[in-house]
Structure formats: structure tokens, C-alpha cells
């Protein structure tokens, strides 16, 4: 069974790569980055990390900063691939 870690982000470009590496050091862990339209390029970095870690990182882009709770709810909505391809 995979463990999916939900990672809501807003302006976390400087921290995201470190977090991804540390979480994915554990077998069976996956990440869903939920970006709230960060102006610092967090969403673009998340897409690059998705390419670097196929099947283990996915990204949900939201169109505006809508709050931490709503980011978690969106992530729990299951709008990402359930099984690695």
C-alpha cells in the first residue's frame, strides 16, 4: 500500500525539493503537491519534480490562494492517479 503525503504549497520554491527528496527516501511514499498559484515558481518546480520522480510525485494546480484547509480538501478529492503508471 502506498502512503500519499499531501503537500499544500504557497511560495515554497526554496523548500519543496528538499522536502520531496526526504519524503521519497521512504519506499512506498508518494506526494501530491497542491499549489495555490504561487507567484514564486513553486508550481513550475513541482512539475519538474514530477518529471524527475514519475509515479511518485503529482501536482494539483489551483487558480488562486484559497487557504490551507481547502488545499487539503482538494487533495483528498482524489484528483490524481491512484496507481503509478
Jmol script that loads the backbone (N, CA, C; Angstrom):
load data "model"
ATOM      1  N   UNK A   1       0.842  -1.177   0.000  1.00  0.00           N
ATOM      2  CA  UNK A   1       0.000   0.000   0.000  1.00  0.00           C
ATOM      3  C   UNK A   1       0.890   1.243   0.000  1.00  0.00           C
ATOM      4  N   UNK A   2       0.556   2.200  -0.853  1.00  0.00           N
ATOM      5  CA  UNK A   2       1.274   3.474  -0.888  1.00  0.00           C
ATOM      6  C   UNK A   2       0.757   4.420   0.189  1.00  0.00           C
ATOM      7  N   UNK A   3       1.655   5.259   0.662  1.00  0.00           N
ATOM      8  CA  UNK A   3       1.294   6.362   1.545  1.00  0.00           C
ATOM      9  C   UNK A   3       1.382   7.615   0.698  1.00  0.00           C
ATOM     10  N   UNK A   4       0.283   8.361   0.628  1.00  0.00           N
ATOM     11  CA  UNK A   4       0.270   9.601  -0.144  1.00  0.00           C
ATOM     12  C   UNK A   4       0.344  10.766   0.833  1.00  0.00           C
ATOM     13  N   UNK A   5       1.369  11.579   0.679  1.00  0.00           N
ATOM     14  CA  UNK A   5       1.574  12.753   1.523  1.00  0.00           C
ATOM     15  C   UNK A   5       1.052  13.961   0.766  1.00  0.00           C
ATOM     16  N   UNK A   6       0.080  14.651   1.348  1.00  0.00           N
ATOM     17  CA  UNK A   6      -0.457  15.869   0.747  1.00  0.00           C
ATOM     18  C   UNK A   6       0.395  17.052   1.189  1.00  0.00           C
ATOM     19  N   UNK A   7       0.836  17.839   0.203  1.00  0.00           N
ATOM     20  CA  UNK A   7       1.735  18.961   0.496  1.00  0.00           C
ATOM     21  C   UNK A   7       1.142  20.244  -0.097  1.00  0.00           C
ATOM     22  N   UNK A   8       0.319  20.957   0.668  1.00  0.00           N
ATOM     23  CA  UNK A   8      -0.170  22.253   0.193  1.00  0.00           C
ATOM     24  C   UNK A   8       0.991  23.248   0.141  1.00  0.00           C
ATOM     25  N   UNK A   9       1.057  24.022  -0.925  1.00  0.00           N
ATOM     26  CA  UNK A   9       2.169  24.965  -1.059  1.00  0.00           C
ATOM     27  C   UNK A   9       1.681  26.345  -1.478  1.00  0.00           C
ATOM     28  N   UNK A  10       2.398  27.335  -1.013  1.00  0.00           N
ATOM     29  CA  UNK A  10       2.279  28.713  -1.488  1.00  0.00           C
ATOM     30  C   UNK A  10       3.626  29.365  -1.208  1.00  0.00           C
ATOM     31  N   UNK A  11       4.322  29.713  -2.274  1.00  0.00           N
ATOM     32  CA  UNK A  11       5.651  30.328  -2.167  1.00  0.00           C
ATOM     33  C   UNK A  11       6.631  29.445  -1.389  1.00  0.00           C
ATOM     34  N   UNK A  12       6.739  28.202  -1.782  1.00  0.00           N
ATOM     35  CA  UNK A  12       7.639  27.258  -1.123  1.00  0.00           C
ATOM     36  C   UNK A  12       8.732  26.747  -2.061  1.00  0.00           C
ATOM     37  N   UNK A  13       9.065  27.514  -3.071  1.00  0.00           N
ATOM     38  CA  UNK A  13      10.065  27.089  -4.054  1.00  0.00           C
ATOM     39  C   UNK A  13      11.384  26.695  -3.391  1.00  0.00           C
ATOM     40  N   UNK A  14      11.829  27.448  -2.412  1.00  0.00           N
ATOM     41  CA  UNK A  14      13.120  27.181  -1.778  1.00  0.00           C
ATOM     42  C   UNK A  14      13.111  25.906  -0.926  1.00  0.00           C
ATOM     43  N   UNK A  15      11.946  25.440  -0.518  1.00  0.00           N
ATOM     44  CA  UNK A  15      11.858  24.293   0.392  1.00  0.00           C
ATOM     45  C   UNK A  15      11.375  23.006  -0.261  1.00  0.00           C
ATOM     46  N   UNK A  16      10.708  23.109  -1.391  1.00  0.00           N
ATOM     47  CA  UNK A  16       9.991  21.965  -1.938  1.00  0.00           C
ATOM     48  C   UNK A  16      10.905  20.815  -2.349  1.00  0.00           C
ATOM     49  N   UNK A  17      11.993  21.079  -3.028  1.00  0.00           N
ATOM     50  CA  UNK A  17      12.870  19.994  -3.492  1.00  0.00           C
ATOM     51  C   UNK A  17      13.447  19.207  -2.317  1.00  0.00           C
ATOM     52  N   UNK A  18      13.826  19.895  -1.264  1.00  0.00           N
ATOM     53  CA  UNK A  18      14.368  19.227  -0.075  1.00  0.00           C
ATOM     54  C   UNK A  18      13.297  18.331   0.544  1.00  0.00           C
ATOM     55  N   UNK A  19      12.090  18.844   0.686  1.00  0.00           N
ATOM     56  CA  UNK A  19      11.002  18.066   1.252  1.00  0.00           C
ATOM     57  C   UNK A  19      10.722  16.814   0.416  1.00  0.00           C
ATOM     58  N   UNK A  20      10.657  16.978  -0.901  1.00  0.00           N
ATOM     59  CA  UNK A  20      10.376  15.843  -1.788  1.00  0.00           C
ATOM     60  C   UNK A  20      11.444  14.764  -1.631  1.00  0.00           C
ATOM     61  N   UNK A  21      12.704  15.155  -1.661  1.00  0.00           N
ATOM     62  CA  UNK A  21      13.787  14.163  -1.510  1.00  0.00           C
ATOM     63  C   UNK A  21      13.680  13.415  -0.185  1.00  0.00           C
ATOM     64  N   UNK A  22      13.386  14.135   0.875  1.00  0.00           N
ATOM     65  CA  UNK A  22      13.327  13.492   2.198  1.00  0.00           C
ATOM     66  C   UNK A  22      12.132  12.557   2.331  1.00  0.00           C
ATOM     67  N   UNK A  23      10.997  12.949   1.816  1.00  0.00           N
ATOM     68  CA  UNK A  23       9.821  12.078   1.905  1.00  0.00           C
ATOM     69  C   UNK A  23       9.987  10.855   1.011  1.00  0.00           C
ATOM     70  N   UNK A  24      10.480  11.053  -0.205  1.00  0.00           N
ATOM     71  CA  UNK A  24      10.589   9.942  -1.150  1.00  0.00           C
ATOM     72  C   UNK A  24      11.761   9.010  -0.840  1.00  0.00           C
ATOM     73  N   UNK A  25      12.515   9.322   0.181  1.00  0.00           N
ATOM     74  CA  UNK A  25      13.554   8.390   0.629  1.00  0.00           C
ATOM     75  C   UNK A  25      12.918   7.135   1.219  1.00  0.00           C
ATOM     76  N   UNK A  26      11.644   7.210   1.550  1.00  0.00           N
ATOM     77  CA  UNK A  26      10.928   6.070   2.121  1.00  0.00           C
ATOM     78  C   UNK A  26      10.185   5.325   1.011  1.00  0.00           C
ATOM     79  N   UNK A  27      10.457   4.037   0.868  1.00  0.00           N
ATOM     80  CA  UNK A  27       9.755   3.250  -0.154  1.00  0.00           C
ATOM     81  C   UNK A  27       8.241   3.265   0.081  1.00  0.00           C
ATOM     82  N   UNK A  28       7.491   3.343  -1.002  1.00  0.00           N
ATOM     83  CA  UNK A  28       6.034   3.316  -0.905  1.00  0.00           C
ATOM     84  C   UNK A  28       5.394   4.657  -0.618  1.00  0.00           C
ATOM     85  N   UNK A  29       6.206   5.706  -0.469  1.00  0.00           N
ATOM     86  CA  UNK A  29       5.654   7.032  -0.232  1.00  0.00           C
ATOM     87  C   UNK A  29       5.521   7.772  -1.563  1.00  0.00           C
ATOM     88  N   UNK A  30       4.431   8.516  -1.683  1.00  0.00           N
ATOM     89  CA  UNK A  30       4.178   9.381  -2.837  1.00  0.00           C
ATOM     90  C   UNK A  30       3.757  10.746  -2.322  1.00  0.00           C
ATOM     91  N   UNK A  31       3.871  11.751  -3.183  1.00  0.00           N
ATOM     92  CA  UNK A  31       3.478  13.106  -2.802  1.00  0.00           C
ATOM     93  C   UNK A  31       2.492  13.675  -3.795  1.00  0.00           C
ATOM     94  N   UNK A  32       1.540  14.412  -3.276  1.00  0.00           N
ATOM     95  CA  UNK A  32       0.683  15.254  -4.094  1.00  0.00           C
ATOM     96  C   UNK A  32       0.931  16.684  -3.648  1.00  0.00           C
ATOM     97  N   UNK A  33       1.531  17.474  -4.519  1.00  0.00           N
ATOM     98  CA  UNK A  33       1.772  18.889  -4.251  1.00  0.00           C
ATOM     99  C   UNK A  33       0.523  19.640  -4.699  1.00  0.00           C
ATOM    100  N   UNK A  34      -0.048  20.427  -3.797  1.00  0.00           N
ATOM    101  CA  UNK A  34      -1.248  21.200  -4.084  1.00  0.00           C
ATOM    102  C   UNK A  34      -0.838  22.667  -4.040  1.00  0.00           C
ATOM    103  N   UNK A  35      -0.624  23.247  -5.212  1.00  0.00           N
ATOM    104  CA  UNK A  35      -0.093  24.606  -5.264  1.00  0.00           C
ATOM    105  C   UNK A  35      -1.200  25.622  -5.490  1.00  0.00           C
ATOM    106  N   UNK A  36      -1.212  26.646  -4.667  1.00  0.00           N
ATOM    107  CA  UNK A  36      -2.206  27.711  -4.728  1.00  0.00           C
ATOM    108  C   UNK A  36      -1.716  28.890  -5.564  1.00  0.00           C
ATOM    109  N   UNK A  37      -1.336  28.638  -6.816  1.00  0.00           N
ATOM    110  CA  UNK A  37      -0.918  29.692  -7.745  1.00  0.00           C
ATOM    111  C   UNK A  37       0.228  30.533  -7.179  1.00  0.00           C
ATOM    112  N   UNK A  38       1.227  29.887  -6.641  1.00  0.00           N
ATOM    113  CA  UNK A  38       2.376  30.589  -6.056  1.00  0.00           C
ATOM    114  C   UNK A  38       3.060  31.475  -7.091  1.00  0.00           C
ATOM    115  N   UNK A  39       3.291  32.738  -6.763  1.00  0.00           N
ATOM    116  CA  UNK A  39       3.963  33.621  -7.706  1.00  0.00           C
ATOM    117  C   UNK A  39       5.475  33.408  -7.782  1.00  0.00           C
ATOM    118  N   UNK A  40       6.042  32.599  -6.884  1.00  0.00           N
ATOM    119  CA  UNK A  40       7.494  32.423  -6.852  1.00  0.00           C
ATOM    120  C   UNK A  40       7.989  31.249  -7.711  1.00  0.00           C
ATOM    121  N   UNK A  41       7.081  30.579  -8.430  1.00  0.00           N
ATOM    122  CA  UNK A  41       7.504  29.473  -9.280  1.00  0.00           C
ATOM    123  C   UNK A  41       7.417  28.102  -8.624  1.00  0.00           C
ATOM    124  N   UNK A  42       6.753  28.017  -7.484  1.00  0.00           N
ATOM    125  CA  UNK A  42       6.612  26.729  -6.814  1.00  0.00           C
ATOM    126  C   UNK A  42       5.923  25.708  -7.717  1.00  0.00           C
ATOM    127  N   UNK A  43       4.884  26.115  -8.410  1.00  0.00           N
ATOM    128  CA  UNK A  43       4.153  25.196  -9.285  1.00  0.00           C
ATOM    129  C   UNK A  43       5.013  24.645 -10.405  1.00  0.00           C
ATOM    130  N   UNK A  44       5.844  25.495 -10.992  1.00  0.00           N
ATOM    131  CA  UNK A  44       6.740  25.052 -12.066  1.00  0.00           C
ATOM    132  C   UNK A  44       7.783  24.069 -11.527  1.00  0.00           C
ATOM    133  N   UNK A  45       8.312  24.355 -10.340  1.00  0.00           N
ATOM    134  CA  UNK A  45       9.267  23.432  -9.725  1.00  0.00           C
ATOM    135  C   UNK A  45       8.584  22.104  -9.422  1.00  0.00           C
ATOM    136  N   UNK A  46       7.359  22.150  -8.938  1.00  0.00           N
ATOM    137  CA  UNK A  46       6.625  20.920  -8.648  1.00  0.00           C
ATOM    138  C   UNK A  46       6.471  20.078  -9.915  1.00  0.00           C
ATOM    139  N   UNK A  47       6.213  20.712 -11.041  1.00  0.00           N
ATOM    140  CA  UNK A  47       6.108  19.981 -12.318  1.00  0.00           C
ATOM    141  C   UNK A  47       7.451  19.344 -12.694  1.00  0.00           C
ATOM    142  N   UNK A  48       8.534  20.048 -12.456  1.00  0.00           N
ATOM    143  CA  UNK A  48       9.865  19.484 -12.745  1.00  0.00           C
ATOM    144  C   UNK A  48      10.139  18.284 -11.835  1.00  0.00           C
ATOM    145  N   UNK A  49       9.752  18.378 -10.579  1.00  0.00           N
ATOM    146  CA  UNK A  49       9.929  17.258  -9.649  1.00  0.00           C
ATOM    147  C   UNK A  49       9.060  16.073 -10.061  1.00  0.00           C
ATOM    148  N   UNK A  50       7.890  16.359 -10.595  1.00  0.00           N
ATOM    149  CA  UNK A  50       7.015  15.299 -11.099  1.00  0.00           C
ATOM    150  C   UNK A  50       7.702  14.544 -12.240  1.00  0.00           C
ATOM    151  N   UNK A  51       8.374  15.284 -13.116  1.00  0.00           N
ATOM    152  CA  UNK A  51       9.111  14.634 -14.210  1.00  0.00           C
ATOM    153  C   UNK A  51      10.295  13.833 -13.677  1.00  0.00           C
ATOM    154  N   UNK A  52      10.943  14.338 -12.636  1.00  0.00           N
ATOM    155  CA  UNK A  52      12.097  13.649 -12.048  1.00  0.00           C
ATOM    156  C   UNK A  52      11.704  12.395 -11.270  1.00  0.00           C
ATOM    157  N   UNK A  53      10.491  12.366 -10.736  1.00  0.00           N
ATOM    158  CA  UNK A  53      10.009  11.256  -9.897  1.00  0.00           C
ATOM    159  C   UNK A  53       8.694  10.717 -10.472  1.00  0.00           C
ATOM    160  N   UNK A  54       8.702  10.167 -11.680  1.00  0.00           N
ATOM    161  CA  UNK A  54       7.444   9.709 -12.288  1.00  0.00           C
ATOM    162  C   UNK A  54       6.760   8.640 -11.445  1.00  0.00           C
ATOM    163  N   UNK A  55       5.453   8.825 -11.276  1.00  0.00           N
ATOM    164  CA  UNK A  55       4.675   7.882 -10.498  1.00  0.00           C
ATOM    165  C   UNK A  55       4.740   8.088  -9.002  1.00  0.00           C
ATOM    166  N   UNK A  56       5.608   9.007  -8.559  1.00  0.00           N
ATOM    167  CA  UNK A  56       5.734   9.232  -7.110  1.00  0.00           C
ATOM    168  C   UNK A  56       5.379  10.656  -6.702  1.00  0.00           C
ATOM    169  N   UNK A  57       5.387  11.572  -7.669  1.00  0.00           N
ATOM    170  CA  UNK A  57       5.011  12.965  -7.389  1.00  0.00           C
ATOM    171  C   UNK A  57       3.935  13.356  -8.394  1.00  0.00           C
ATOM    172  N   UNK A  58       2.897  13.982  -7.908  1.00  0.00           N
ATOM    173  CA  UNK A  58       1.896  14.570  -8.787  1.00  0.00           C
ATOM    174  C   UNK A  58       1.604  15.976  -8.279  1.00  0.00           C
ATOM    175  N   UNK A  59       0.978  16.769  -9.140  1.00  0.00           N
ATOM    176  CA  UNK A  59       0.756  18.178  -8.821  1.00  0.00           C
ATOM    177  C   UNK A  59      -0.685  18.540  -9.129  1.00  0.00           C
ATOM    178  N   UNK A  60      -1.308  19.224  -8.198  1.00  0.00           N
ATOM    179  CA  UNK A  60      -2.625  19.809  -8.399  1.00  0.00           C
ATOM    180  C   UNK A  60      -2.446  21.320  -8.355  1.00  0.00           C
ATOM    181  N   UNK A  61      -2.707  21.978  -9.486  1.00  0.00           N
ATOM    182  CA  UNK A  61      -2.586  23.435  -9.555  1.00  0.00           C
ATOM    183  C   UNK A  61      -3.956  24.054  -9.294  1.00  0.00           C
ATOM    184  N   UNK A  62      -3.976  24.987  -8.352  1.00  0.00           N
ATOM    185  CA  UNK A  62      -5.208  25.722  -8.084  1.00  0.00           C
ATOM    186  C   UNK A  62      -5.030  27.144  -8.599  1.00  0.00           C
ATOM    187  N   UNK A  63      -6.117  27.782  -8.966  1.00  0.00           N
ATOM    188  CA  UNK A  63      -6.033  29.067  -9.664  1.00  0.00           C
ATOM    189  C   UNK A  63      -5.842  30.266  -8.752  1.00  0.00           C
ATOM    190  N   UNK A  64      -5.965  30.058  -7.455  1.00  0.00           N
ATOM    191  CA  UNK A  64      -5.779  31.188  -6.535  1.00  0.00           C
ATOM    192  C   UNK A  64      -5.416  30.675  -5.150  1.00  0.00           C
ATOM    193  N   UNK A  65      -4.923  31.574  -4.334  1.00  0.00           N
ATOM    194  CA  UNK A  65      -4.640  31.242  -2.934  1.00  0.00           C
ATOM    195  C   UNK A  65      -5.981  31.124  -2.219  1.00  0.00           C
ATOM    196  N   UNK A  66      -6.283  29.913  -1.789  1.00  0.00           N
ATOM    197  CA  UNK A  66      -7.613  29.654  -1.256  1.00  0.00           C
ATOM    198  C   UNK A  66      -7.579  29.057   0.144  1.00  0.00           C
ATOM    199  N   UNK A  67      -6.407  29.001   0.751  1.00  0.00           N
ATOM    200  CA  UNK A  67      -6.334  28.562   2.130  1.00  0.00           C
ATOM    201  C   UNK A  67      -5.879  27.126   2.305  1.00  0.00           C
ATOM    202  N   UNK A  68      -5.264  26.886   3.447  1.00  0.00           N
ATOM    203  CA  UNK A  68      -4.682  25.589   3.763  1.00  0.00           C
ATOM    204  C   UNK A  68      -5.741  24.484   3.852  1.00  0.00           C
ATOM    205  N   UNK A  69      -6.813  24.739   4.552  1.00  0.00           N
ATOM    206  CA  UNK A  69      -7.863  23.729   4.708  1.00  0.00           C
ATOM    207  C   UNK A  69      -8.457  23.319   3.378  1.00  0.00           C
ATOM    208  N   UNK A  70      -8.755  24.284   2.530  1.00  0.00           N
ATOM    209  CA  UNK A  70      -9.321  23.972   1.216  1.00  0.00           C
ATOM    210  C   UNK A  70      -8.311  23.237   0.333  1.00  0.00           C
ATOM    211  N   UNK A  71      -7.030  23.517   0.533  1.00  0.00           N
ATOM    212  CA  UNK A  71      -6.000  22.791  -0.224  1.00  0.00           C
ATOM    213  C   UNK A  71      -6.011  21.316   0.169  1.00  0.00           C
ATOM    214  N   UNK A  72      -6.094  21.032   1.448  1.00  0.00           N
ATOM    215  CA  UNK A  72      -6.174  19.634   1.889  1.00  0.00           C
ATOM    216  C   UNK A  72      -7.429  18.956   1.348  1.00  0.00           C
ATOM    217  N   UNK A  73      -8.551  19.649   1.405  1.00  0.00           N
ATOM    218  CA  UNK A  73      -9.802  19.078   0.899  1.00  0.00           C
ATOM    219  C   UNK A  73      -9.674  18.773  -0.592  1.00  0.00           C
ATOM    220  N   UNK A  74      -9.092  19.692  -1.352  1.00  0.00           N
ATOM    221  CA  UNK A  74      -8.893  19.455  -2.788  1.00  0.00           C
ATOM    222  C   UNK A  74      -7.991  18.247  -3.010  1.00  0.00           C
ATOM    223  N   UNK A  75      -6.947  18.131  -2.212  1.00  0.00           N
ATOM    224  CA  UNK A  75      -6.040  16.998  -2.333  1.00  0.00           C
ATOM    225  C   UNK A  75      -6.698  15.680  -1.984  1.00  0.00           C
ATOM    226  N   UNK A  76      -7.566  15.697  -1.005  1.00  0.00           N
ATOM    227  CA  UNK A  76      -8.263  14.474  -0.608  1.00  0.00           C
ATOM    228  C   UNK A  76      -9.368  14.110  -1.586  1.00  0.00           C
ATOM    229  N   UNK A  77      -9.662  15.020  -2.508  1.00  0.00           N
ATOM    230  CA  UNK A  77     -10.686  14.753  -3.509  1.00  0.00           C
ATOM    231  C   UNK A  77     -10.272  13.695  -4.505  1.00  0.00           C
ATOM    232  N   UNK A  78      -9.007  13.290  -4.478  1.00  0.00           N
ATOM    233  CA  UNK A  78      -8.560  12.194  -5.314  1.00  0.00           C
ATOM    234  C   UNK A  78      -8.387  12.533  -6.773  1.00  0.00           C
ATOM    235  N   UNK A  79      -8.010  13.749  -7.093  1.00  0.00           N
ATOM    236  CA  UNK A  79      -7.832  14.146  -8.491  1.00  0.00           C
ATOM    237  C   UNK A  79      -6.405  13.899  -8.973  1.00  0.00           C
ATOM    238  N   UNK A  80      -5.876  12.742  -8.702  1.00  0.00           N
ATOM    239  CA  UNK A  80      -4.544  12.391  -9.163  1.00  0.00           C
ATOM    240  C   UNK A  80      -4.536  10.898  -9.447  1.00  0.00           C
ATOM    241  N   UNK A  81      -3.572  10.417 -10.195  1.00  0.00           N
ATOM    242  CA  UNK A  81      -3.535   8.974 -10.485  1.00  0.00           C
ATOM    243  C   UNK A  81      -3.351   8.176  -9.199  1.00  0.00           C
ATOM    244  N   UNK A  82      -4.170   7.186  -8.999  1.00  0.00           N
ATOM    245  CA  UNK A  82      -4.102   6.369  -7.796  1.00  0.00           C
ATOM    246  C   UNK A  82      -2.947   5.375  -7.854  1.00  0.00           C
ATOM    247  N   UNK A  83      -2.585   4.955  -9.051  1.00  0.00           N
ATOM    248  CA  UNK A  83      -1.522   3.963  -9.200  1.00  0.00           C
ATOM    249  C   UNK A  83      -0.462   4.500 -10.151  1.00  0.00           C
ATOM    250  N   UNK A  84       0.808   4.326  -9.817  1.00  0.00           N
ATOM    251  CA  UNK A  84       1.861   4.794 -10.717  1.00  0.00           C
ATOM    252  C   UNK A  84       1.716   4.139 -12.088  1.00  0.00           C
ATOM    253  N   UNK A  85       2.068   4.908 -13.108  1.00  0.00           N
ATOM    254  CA  UNK A  85       1.994   4.380 -14.483  1.00  0.00           C
ATOM    255  C   UNK A  85       3.311   3.807 -14.906  1.00  0.00           C
TER     256      UNK A  85
END
end "model"
wireframe off; spacefill off
backbone 0.3
color backbone group
